Amino acid sequence: MWYEIVPSFAIITVALAIPGLCNYFGHQLAFGNPYLRDKTERWDRYMYQRDIRLTGNAYKCNGLESIPDEK
């Protein structure tokens, strides 16, 4: 019947989820934050430093509201 596919579906789903979960929790354990930004290119380093300078947190989404107005 149709329910005979449930165990194999569960096994495949778990097997495909394991790498992403290991990556997430591995970065959380190693770096204290689940997301690792790639800073190998010069432009990426500039953007990382800019985010730190503007908001103090490079992993928070930044919009125009995070840039202070000039007087």
C-alpha positions, 0 to 999 in steps of 0.5 A: 500500500501507499504507507510502505513508502513512509520508512524509505521516505523518512530515511532519505529525508534524514540523510539529506538533512544531516549535512546542512544540520552539521554545517549549521551546528558546526559553525555555531560550535566553532565560531559562536554563530551559525553562519559563516561569511566567506571573506576570501575576496577583497570586496567581501572583506570590505562589505564585512568590515562595513557591516561591522562599522555600521551596525556592530553585527555583520550577520544582521540584515542591514538596510538604509535605516542602519546608516546614520543621517549626516547633519 
